[in-house]
Amino acid sequence: MRSTIGLSSMVTALLALGATLVPVAAQSPAPAGAEVVRNGEYLARAGDCVACHTAPEGKVFAGRRAMPTPFGTLYTSNITPDEETGIGRWSADDFYKTMHHGRFPDGGLLYPAMPFGSYTKVTRQDSDAIFAYLKTIAPVHQPNRPHELDFPYNNRSLILGWRTLYFNEGEFKPDPNQSDEWNRGAYLVEGLGHCGMCHTPINALGGSSESEAFKGGLIPMQDWYAPSLTSNKEAGLGDWSIEEISDLLQKGISTRGAVYGPMAEVVYNSLQYMTDEDTRAMAVYLKSIAQDEPSPPRPSVRTEEASLLISLGKTVYDKQCASCHGSEGEGRPPHYPPLAGNQSIQMESAVNGIRMVLNGGYPPATIKNPMPHGMPPFAVTLSDDEVAAVVSYIRTAWGNRGTPVSAAEANKLRSAPLQ
């Protein structure tokens, strides 16, 4: 029931490694300077590395986090500097090969669940800074867990075909026709931020097209919808101010909406730690790619059923929702976002609205919003008909141009994973 856009970020870092000349027989890599390590830590947060490489209740960056996919389950790798089970024996060149080329030091192919399609845009300086930081964290001796992929996807040679179709290797190139701020934002969003991993439609082969970049889609295996960042009819960023977008990224809330689901994790792990300058640059870029796109709504339920649902929905809304979101959907921003005129409520996909009614949730606790206001779950107290009714009402009341939803759609999402 609240605005959800999904985004992550990144920033450039200056590389200032020093080296002392020693006899060749005793030569070893010079330790990275403190400033480089600090930059690397910042960049690792920008890339949200902890989200994938740390298992629930596991040790930081020690891997083994399960990542369910339509092709089976992948388990993330240990990227602590342990010499036997982590990246302790890797060089900066090895790490860059992984980031930029999507290959292990021995030339082996990475599965594209690791977003090397985005990380290839990261500069060598930034890659080296991240590696310098990872080399300073506590090593964890924990062997990687083998993947559990279905046949034939357990054959890594198939990745060659995937790469031919979907992988475009190359560092980010600034657009000379745009401002430095715009280019920084583009670099942040397209590179370490890997926003396209969720906000670009994914096909049956697990790939995406550049022509479809940031046009939104259902996140596989999670049953959350990542709205289009290019359409004002979905995320609607073209109509937002730079401050409103920046607030949503960094605080998790703004006067226009709040983040929930997977995007809440991104804000909690990553975006809240970004500088004001970086989140502003991202906002400038994101606002520039938003545009009006014709998408005439198509009712998903019969007219008679929709009329009954909406009538029931107003009753449910007045009883359960109006105290926070207002009798006319005006809300009490920023903690209780408005629903009237809220693009995320009117999207073609009603998945997020249904899930918010069923499961409730909290925006993330962030540095600039440490005590977020939450929404209670209604899965136990409302029937499928009532959930469908109130979502249908919200999507069509107060001038909203969404379409009604059915009780069957509500019922299907009751079993959706909560994480």
N, C-alpha and C positions, 0 to 999 in steps of 0.2 A: 504493500500500500504506500510505499515511499519511493522517492526517486533513487534509482540505482544506476550508477555508471561505473564503469569499471575502467581503472587506469592504474600504471606504475610509473617510476621515473628514473633518471640517471643524471650525471653531471660529469664534466671533464675534469681530469686531475693532472697536475704537473708532475712529471717524473724527474726526480733529482737523486738518482743513485750515485753513490761515490764508490771508488775502488782504490785500493792500495796496491802498488806494484810489489809482488813477492816473487821469489824464484818459481819457475814453472812447475817444478816437482811438488811444491807445497801450495800451489795456487788453489783458492776456493772462492765461491761467489761472495762478493761483499754484501754485508747486511744492508737492508734498505733503511733509509733515513726515517725518522719518526713522522715527518710530514707526509711522506709517501704512504706509510702504513695507515695514517689517519685518513688520507684520501681513499685508500683502498677499502677501509672499513665503510666509509660513506658510500662508495660505489657498490659494495656488496649489499648494503641495505637498499640502494637504489634498484638493484637487480632482484631483490627479494629472494636471495639465495637460500636464506634460512627456511623459507616456506617449504621447499622441496627436499632439501638435504638434511632436514632434522625430523626424525620420526616423533610422533606423539610420545611424550615422556622419555624421549631418547636424548642422547648427548648432542650438543650443538654441532652441526655440520658432519655428523658421523654417518649419515645416510640411513638406508634401509626403510625409508618411508615408502609405503605401498601407494602406487599410482594406478588405479583401475582405468583401463581403456577398453574400447570395443574389441580389441585384439588380444586381451589378456591383461595380466598385472605386471607392471614394471616396478622395480625397486631402485630407489635412488642410491647414488654412490657416496662413499666416504671421501670427503674433500678436506679432512684434517691433515696435518703434516706427518702423520704416521708413516714410517718408511716402508712397512710391509703391506698395510691394508689401505692406506690413504694416498696422498700425493707428495709424500715426503721426499721421494727420489725424482720428482718431476723438476724440470727446468722452466724458466719463464717462456722459453720457446715451446715447450710441451703444452703449457697451459694455453698459450695463444693459439696453438694448433687446434686445441679442443674448442675454444671460444669461436675462432674465426672460420675454421674449416669443418668443424663437426667431426673430428677424428681423434682417437686416442693417440698417445705418444708413439705407439707401435704401428699406427696407420689404420687401426680398426675403426669401424663406423659406429657412430653413436645413433641410438634411436632418436627420432625427432621429438620425443617428449621433452628432451633437453632443447630449449629454444635457440639452437644455434642459427636458425634462420633469421633471428633478430640480433643475436650476439655477434654475428659476423660484421655488423655495422659498427661495433665498438672499436675505438682506436687502440693501437698497440700500447700507448702510454697508459690508458685506463686498464687494459688487460694486465699489464705488468704491475700496476698499483694494487689491483685486487689480489693477484698472486702474492705480492709482498705481504699483504695483510694476512692472507690465509696461512702463510708460513709462520706467523707469530702466534697463532692460536694453539691451545693445548691439543697435542696429538691424541687420538683415540684409536686404540687397537681394536678394530671391528671389521671383519671381512665383509665384503659386499655380498648381498643375498642374490642368488641367481633369479633371473626373470622367469615368470610363469606365463609364457605366451602360447597361444593356440597355433597349431599348424595351419598354414605355412609361415606364419609371421615370426616364428622362432628362427627362421633362416635369415641371418643378417645380410646375406647377399642381395635380398630383395630391397634393401635400403638404397642400393645404387639406382634402381629404377625410380624410387621416390625422390631421390636427390635430383635426378635428371628432370623430373616434372616440376618440382616445387622449390628447390633450393637455389637461390641467387646469391652467390658469394660476393662480398665486397664491402669495404668500409663506407660509412656514411659520407656523402658528399654534400657540402652546404650549397644551398640555392643562392646564387649571387644576386638574384632579383628580390630576395627577402632580407629582412633585418637580421642582425645578429641574434636578437632575442627570439625571433621566430625559428631560426636555424637551431638554436639551443633547444628549444621546445621540441622540434622535430627529432633531434638527436636523442633526447630523453625518452620520448614516447616510442620511437621506432626501434631503439637499440636495447639497452639493458632493461628498460621498462617492459619490453616484449608484450605491449598491450594487445597487439594483433593476435596473440595466442588465444585470447578469449573473444575479442571483439570482431574477429573476422570469421565468416562462415567456414566450417570444416566439412570436407566431403567424405564420402565413404572410404577413401583411401587414407584419411587422416591428413590430407593436404589442403592448402588454400591458395586462391588466386590473387595476384597483386591487384587485379581489376576490382576485386571484392573487398579490398582492405578496409577494415574498420566498419563494415556494414552490418555487423551484429550477427548473433546466432545463438542457438542453444548449446550450452557447454556440455560436451559428452560426459555421460555417467554421473553428472551432478544435478541435472534437472533445474538449473538456473539459466535464465536468459540474459546474455550480455548484450545490451542494446547497441544499436548502430550509433557510432560517434559522428557519422557523416550526415545523418538525417535529423532535421529539426522536429520530425514527428516522433522520434524515439528519445534519444538522450537530450535532444533539443538544445545543444550547447550554443548554437548560433544565436539563440534568444537570451542566453545568460550573459551576465557581465563577467569581466575577467576576475573580479573579486569573488563572485559567487562560485565560479569554477575552481579557483585556487582554494577557497575555504573547503569545498567538498573534498578535494584531493588531500589536503593537509590535516583538516580537523575531522573529516568524516561527516560533517553536517554543514549546511548553508541555509540561507533563507529560502532556497528552492527545493531542498530535499536532503536525504540522508542515505548513507551507503549501508547495505546489508549483504548477507551471503558471502560469496567469494571475494567481492570487492572490499568488504569490511576487513578481511584478512590482509589484503594488499595494503590498505591504509594503516592497519595496526603494525604490520611487520616492516613496512617500507616507507610509504609516502609521508607519514607524520614526521619523519626525520629529515625530509628534504628542506632545503633553504627556501625562504620566501621568494628569492630570485628564480629558483628552479621551478617551483610550482607555478609561478606567474608565467614563466616562459612556456611551460606545458599548456597553460590555459590559453595563451596567445595562439599557439599552434592549433590546439583542439578547436578553438572557436573559428579559426580560419577554414577548417575542412568541413564544417557543418553547413548544410544547404537544405533547401526545401526539395523534397522528393515526393512526387505524386504516389499515393498508396491508398486508393479508395477502399474503405472498410467493407468486409464481407461478413454478414452475420453468420455465426457458427451454430445458432439454434433457431428453431422455427419462431416466427413472429408472435404467435399466440403464447408459446412457452416463455419467450423473452419478456412479454408484457407481464405475465404472472410473476416471473422472477424479480423483475425490477420493482414491482409493487411490494413484494415481500422484502426485498432488499432494503427499501427505505425504512421499514419497521425495524429490521435488524440494525441498520446503521444508526438510527436515532437512539436505540437502546445501548449499543455497544461501542460506537465510534465517535459520536458527535461531541462527547465531553472533551475529547482531545483535539479532534480534527475540525470541530465547528459544525454547526447545523447546515451551513452552506459550503462546507468543504474548504473554508478559508484557513484552517489550521492555526497554530500559534508558533510561527517560525522563530528560531531555527529548530527548536527541539521537537515540535510537532508540525511537520511539513504540511503545506496546503495540498489538498487533493483536487480542488477545482483548477482546471487549466494545467495540471501536472502531466507533462508528456509521458512520463514513465507509466502512468496509469492507463494511458490511451494507446499504448503500443499494440501492434498486431498480435503479439504474443501476450497472453494474460498470465503466464507462468509465475512471474515474480509477485504479482498482486495476490494470486491464489495462495502462494507459499507464505506470504507475510500474514495473511489471515489465519492460515492453518498453524504455522509454527511460531509466529511472532519473531522477536529478536531485538538485539541492541546494536546501535552503531558501535564502532570500536572506541574504547577509552584511549584518548590521544593526549599528547602534551597540551594542546590548546583546547581540549574538551575532555577533561579527566573524568567527569561524571555524567555520561550520556543518559538520556531518557530512553526507555525502551518501550516495546509494545508486547502485550501478553499474547500467548497462543490461544486460539479458539478451536483447535482441532477436537477437543473433548466436548466443548459446550455447544458447538454448532454442527448441524447435520450437513451432508453434502449439498442438499437443496439450499440451506441457509447460507453456506459459504458461497455457492454459485450466485445466489441472489444478491448478497451484499457486494460482491465483486462486480457483478453486472450493473448494479445501481451506481457504484462509484465510477465505473467506466463510461456511464452515459448521462449522469446528472450534471447540473450546473454548466451545461454547454460542452462537457467533455464528449469527444467523438470516438470513443472506443466502441467495441461490440460486446454484446452479452456473452456469457460463458455458460456451459452446461454443468449439471451435477456430476456427469461422468468425468469431466475434466478435473473437477475438484477431487473426486474419489481417487483418480489415478495418482495425484500428487500426494496423497496421504502417506504413501510408502516411499516417497523420495528420500534419499539420504540427507541427514541433517548436517553433514560436514562435506 
